[in-house]
């Protein structure tokens, strides 16, 4: 497929806007017109992860993304009790800040998948309206999540020390293990990822952010029940060779979710939106077009 043009990190940063969430400075990005599409990034990077898809999606939708609390160019308060539920609150606060009250489409990755699962649960409770939800590689089920050693150590009593010592070299070593063998991150991508992590002393809060793994266990039953019961259209687009949440996670998804809509990308790892952005875009647009055609048919367009 034709490669998609990305956005240099400096240009991305310049396009950011700011708002305050619970007294913390949050950076966010908006582009395009049409139905709102909320992009939710993963750990430990930030919303720049979507830069290859950003312009193409903005040609069809109103795309919205923020660096969540503790990530990227947003505030990274020390000693804060970070939680996935608070990050879901943040996404809703951002939609409120932008005056968006209509149903929202969601495209999420990794840590962001868990935030999206919470939004699906809130949809079921009538606290937000979702129009669709697409998950990229992420730990949708604690029983299939296989954290890398660094994640396990950050969660241990050594976490505060290891987080503070985290470096670009360690980032490269860890990302190289989870990207596909044929699609490793480039040095320039690693530079950008590291800048996003290092900004505002980010390594010092990594051991606090990693507690999302415990949040997933606590909320597992509620989230899975919501996914099983919802009528919100869902799809999983997954890099198959990801050791954290690859084909084995999709197998579990197919066991638990009725009429599962899943796409496996062979030879792609944990970051499909940067490893194979054109493929992710094609599968995402096909999903949206199919559901729009169905809705039109049901409404006798």
C-alpha positions as CSV (number, residue, x, y, z in Angstrom):
1,X,0.0,0.0,0.0
2,X,1.0,3.6,-0.5
3,X,2.9,5.0,2.4
4,X,1.1,7.7,4.4
5,X,2.9,11.0,5.1
6,X,3.5,11.6,8.7
7,X,3.8,14.8,10.8
8,X,7.1,15.8,12.3
9,X,6.9,16.0,16.1
10,X,7.8,19.7,16.1
11,X,5.0,20.5,13.7
12,X,2.6,18.3,15.7
13,X,3.5,20.1,18.9
14,X,3.0,23.5,17.3
15,X,-0.6,22.5,16.3
16,X,-1.5,21.6,19.9
17,X,-4.0,23.5,22.0
18,X,-4.5,23.5,25.8
19,X,-7.2,23.2,28.4
20,X,-7.3,22.6,32.1
21,X,-8.6,19.3,33.6
22,X,-8.9,19.2,37.4
23,X,-6.3,21.9,37.5
24,X,-3.8,20.1,35.3
25,X,-2.6,21.4,31.9
26,X,-3.7,19.1,29.0
27,X,-2.5,19.3,25.4
28,X,-5.0,18.3,22.7
29,X,-5.3,18.3,18.9
30,X,-8.3,18.8,16.6
31,X,-8.6,18.7,12.8
32,X,-11.2,18.2,10.1
33,X,-15.0,18.3,10.0
34,X,-17.7,15.8,10.3
35,X,-18.6,13.1,12.8
36,X,-16.3,13.3,15.9
37,X,-13.6,10.6,16.1
38,X,-11.7,10.4,19.4
39,X,-8.2,8.9,19.1
40,X,-6.9,7.5,22.4
41,X,-3.2,6.7,22.6
42,X,-1.2,4.1,24.5
43,X,1.6,3.7,27.1
44,X,4.2,5.0,27.4
45,X,4.0,7.3,24.3
46,X,1.4,9.9,23.4
47,X,-1.1,11.1,20.8
48,X,1.6,11.7,18.2
49,X,1.3,7.9,17.7
50,X,-1.6,8.8,15.4
51,X,0.4,11.2,13.2
52,X,0.4,8.9,10.1
53,X,-3.4,8.5,10.2
54,X,-4.2,12.0,11.3
55,X,-4.4,13.9,8.0
56,X,-6.2,11.0,6.2
57,X,-8.8,10.7,8.9
58,X,-9.3,14.5,9.1
59,X,-10.4,14.4,5.5
60,X,-13.5,12.5,6.5
61,X,-14.1,13.2,10.2
62,X,-13.5,15.6,13.0
63,X,-10.5,14.0,14.7
64,X,-9.7,14.7,18.3
65,X,-6.8,13.5,20.5
66,X,-5.1,14.5,23.7
67,X,-2.0,13.5,25.6
68,X,-3.5,12.0,28.6
69,X,-2.5,13.0,32.1
70,X,1.1,11.8,32.7
71,X,1.9,11.5,29.0
72,X,3.5,13.5,26.2
73,X,3.1,17.3,26.5
74,X,0.4,17.2,29.2
75,X,1.1,17.7,32.9
76,X,2.8,14.8,34.7
77,X,2.2,15.5,38.4
78,X,4.4,13.6,40.8
79,X,2.7,11.7,43.6
80,X,-0.6,11.6,41.6
81,X,-2.8,8.6,41.8
82,X,-3.2,8.0,38.1
83,X,-6.2,5.8,37.0
84,X,-7.9,4.6,33.8
85,X,-11.2,5.9,35.2
86,X,-9.7,9.4,35.5
87,X,-8.4,9.2,32.0
88,X,-11.9,8.4,30.8
89,X,-13.1,11.4,32.8
90,X,-10.5,13.4,30.9
91,X,-11.7,12.2,27.5
92,X,-15.3,13.2,28.4
93,X,-14.0,16.6,29.7
94,X,-12.3,17.2,26.4
95,X,-15.5,16.4,24.5
96,X,-17.3,18.8,26.8
97,X,-14.7,21.5,26.3
98,X,-15.2,21.2,22.6
99,X,-18.9,21.3,22.9
100,X,-19.4,17.9,21.4
101,X,-22.7,16.3,22.6
102,X,-23.4,13.9,19.6
103,X,-22.4,10.3,19.6
104,X,-18.6,9.8,19.3
105,X,-16.6,7.2,17.4
106,X,-13.5,5.9,19.2
107,X,-10.2,4.5,17.8
108,X,-7.9,3.4,20.6
109,X,-4.5,1.6,21.2
110,X,-2.9,-0.2,24.1
111,X,-3.5,1.8,27.4
112,X,-6.1,3.7,25.4
113,X,-8.0,0.4,24.8
114,X,-8.8,0.2,28.5
115,X,-10.0,3.8,28.5
116,X,-12.2,3.0,25.6
117,X,-13.5,-0.1,27.4
118,X,-14.5,2.2,30.3
119,X,-16.3,4.5,27.8
120,X,-18.2,1.5,26.4
121,X,-19.2,0.6,29.9
122,X,-20.3,4.3,30.5
123,X,-22.3,4.1,27.2
124,X,-24.1,1.1,28.6
125,X,-24.9,3.2,31.7
126,X,-26.1,6.2,29.6
127,X,-23.2,8.4,30.7
128,X,-21.8,9.0,27.2
129,X,-23.0,8.1,23.6
130,X,-20.6,6.1,21.5
131,X,-21.2,5.5,17.7
132,X,-18.5,2.9,17.3
133,X,-15.3,1.6,18.9
134,X,-12.2,0.2,17.2
135,X,-9.4,-1.3,19.2
136,X,-5.8,-1.7,18.1
137,X,-3.3,-3.9,20.0
138,X,-4.0,-3.7,23.7
139,X,-4.7,-5.7,26.9
140,X,-8.5,-6.0,26.5
141,X,-8.4,-9.0,28.9
142,X,-6.0,-9.3,31.8
143,X,-5.7,-13.0,31.3
144,X,-4.1,-12.6,27.9
145,X,-2.0,-9.5,28.6
146,X,1.7,-10.5,28.6
147,X,3.7,-7.5,29.9
148,X,7.3,-7.1,29.1
149,X,9.9,-7.3,31.8
150,X,10.2,-3.6,32.1
151,X,6.5,-3.3,32.8
152,X,6.7,-5.9,35.5
153,X,9.6,-4.2,37.1
154,X,7.9,-0.8,37.1
155,X,5.0,-2.4,38.9
156,X,7.4,-3.8,41.6
157,X,8.9,-2.1,44.6
158,X,11.8,-1.2,42.2
159,X,9.5,0.8,40.1
160,X,10.3,4.3,41.3
161,X,14.1,3.7,40.9
162,X,13.7,2.1,37.5
163,X,11.4,4.7,36.2
164,X,13.8,7.5,37.0
165,X,16.6,5.6,35.3
166,X,14.6,4.9,32.1
167,X,16.5,6.1,29.1
168,X,16.3,6.3,25.3
169,X,18.5,3.2,25.1
170,X,16.1,1.3,27.3
171,X,13.1,2.6,25.3
172,X,14.7,1.3,22.1
173,X,15.4,-2.1,23.6
174,X,11.8,-2.5,24.8
175,X,10.1,-1.2,21.7
176,X,12.3,-3.3,19.4
177,X,11.0,-6.4,21.2
178,X,7.3,-5.5,20.6
179,X,7.4,-4.1,17.1
180,X,7.3,-6.5,14.2
181,X,10.7,-7.9,13.2
182,X,10.3,-6.3,9.7
183,X,8.9,-3.0,10.9
184,X,11.1,-1.8,13.8
185,X,10.9,1.8,14.9
186,X,13.3,4.2,13.1
187,X,15.9,6.2,15.0
188,X,13.9,9.4,14.3
189,X,10.7,7.7,15.6
190,X,12.6,6.7,18.7
191,X,13.9,10.2,19.2
192,X,10.3,11.5,19.0
193,X,9.0,8.8,21.4
194,X,11.7,9.6,23.8
195,X,11.1,13.3,23.7
196,X,7.4,12.7,24.5
197,X,8.3,10.4,27.4
198,X,11.1,12.6,28.8
199,X,9.2,15.9,28.6
200,X,8.3,17.2,32.1
201,X,10.3,14.5,33.9
202,X,8.0,11.8,32.5
203,X,10.2,8.9,33.5
204,X,9.6,9.8,37.2
205,X,5.9,9.0,36.9
206,X,6.1,5.8,34.8
207,X,5.9,3.6,37.9
208,X,2.6,5.5,38.8
209,X,1.1,5.2,35.3
210,X,1.9,1.4,35.1
211,X,-0.7,0.8,37.8
212,X,-3.2,0.7,34.9
213,X,-2.4,-3.0,34.9
214,X,-4.0,-3.3,38.3
215,X,-6.9,-1.2,37.1
216,X,-7.5,-3.6,34.3
217,X,-7.8,-6.5,36.7
218,X,-10.2,-4.6,39.0
219,X,-12.5,-3.6,36.2
220,X,-12.2,-6.7,34.0
221,X,-15.7,-8.1,34.7
222,X,-17.5,-4.8,34.2
223,X,-15.7,-4.0,31.0
224,X,-16.0,-7.4,29.4
225,X,-19.7,-7.5,30.3
226,X,-20.2,-4.1,28.6
227,X,-18.5,-5.3,25.5
228,X,-20.6,-8.5,25.4
229,X,-23.9,-6.6,25.9
230,X,-23.4,-3.5,23.9
231,X,-24.9,-2.8,20.5
232,X,-22.0,-0.3,19.7
233,X,-20.2,-1.6,16.5
234,X,-16.8,-2.8,17.5
235,X,-13.7,-4.1,15.6
236,X,-10.2,-5.2,16.6
237,X,-7.3,-4.5,14.2
238,X,-4.3,-6.3,15.6
239,X,-0.7,-6.8,14.8
240,X,-0.5,-10.5,15.0
241,X,3.2,-11.0,16.1
242,X,2.9,-8.6,19.1
243,X,4.2,-10.6,22.1
244,X,2.1,-8.5,24.5
245,X,-1.4,-8.5,22.9
246,X,-1.1,-10.1,19.5
247,X,-2.9,-13.1,17.9
248,X,-3.4,-14.7,21.3
249,X,-5.5,-11.7,22.5
250,X,-7.6,-11.8,19.4
251,X,-8.2,-15.5,19.9
252,X,-9.6,-14.7,23.4
253,X,-11.7,-11.8,21.9
254,X,-13.3,-14.3,19.5
255,X,-14.1,-16.6,22.4
256,X,-15.8,-13.9,24.5
257,X,-17.5,-11.5,22.1
258,X,-20.4,-12.6,20.0
259,X,-20.1,-12.1,16.2
260,X,-16.5,-10.8,16.6
261,X,-15.2,-8.5,14.0
262,X,-11.4,-8.9,14.0
263,X,-8.6,-8.2,11.6
264,X,-5.1,-9.7,12.0
265,X,-2.1,-8.0,10.4
266,X,0.6,-10.6,9.7
267,X,4.2,-9.7,10.6
268,X,3.0,-6.5,12.4
269,X,3.7,-6.0,16.1
270,X,2.3,-3.8,18.9
271,X,2.1,-0.5,17.1
272,X,0.2,-1.1,13.9
273,X,-0.7,2.6,13.5
274,X,3.0,3.4,13.0
275,X,4.2,0.0,11.6
276,X,1.4,-0.4,9.0
277,X,-0.6,2.9,9.0
278,X,-2.0,2.4,5.5
279,X,-3.4,-1.0,6.3
280,X,-4.9,0.2,9.6
281,X,-6.5,3.1,7.7
282,X,-7.9,0.9,5.0
283,X,-9.4,-1.5,7.6
284,X,-10.7,1.3,9.7
285,X,-12.4,3.0,6.8
286,X,-13.9,-0.3,5.6
287,X,-15.4,-0.8,9.0
288,X,-16.9,2.7,9.1
289,X,-18.3,2.5,5.5
290,X,-19.8,-0.9,6.1
291,X,-21.7,0.3,9.3
292,X,-22.7,3.5,7.6
293,X,-24.2,1.5,4.7
294,X,-26.0,-0.8,7.1
295,X,-27.4,2.2,9.0
296,X,-28.6,3.8,5.7
297,X,-30.2,0.5,4.6
298,X,-32.0,0.2,8.0
299,X,-33.2,3.8,7.6
300,X,-34.3,3.2,4.0
301,X,-32.0,6.0,2.7
